[in-house]
């Protein structure tokens, strides 16, 4: 038996596609629990509000990752953009 055949026979079915790694799931749970506790009485929302004020750059990066990637207009229609030119008149 060659090494390739040996490897194929020992391998199990593995995790189902799309299921999270156990370590990743544990870490994610720990992070969420820590954020919940750090927010005191307001929980995770309170913590995220603190971070938005103290660390706006990283917070906005996080926000960009959780916002929907597709944006649609009213009732799922097209997005309407209105541009206006504003001029200031000087009296001098």
Secondary structure, 3 states (H helix, E strand, C coil): CCHHHHHHHHCCCCCCCCCCCHHHHHHHHHHHHHHHHHCHHHHHHHHHHHHHHHCHHHHHHHHHHHCCCCCCCHHHCCCCCCCCCCCCCCCC
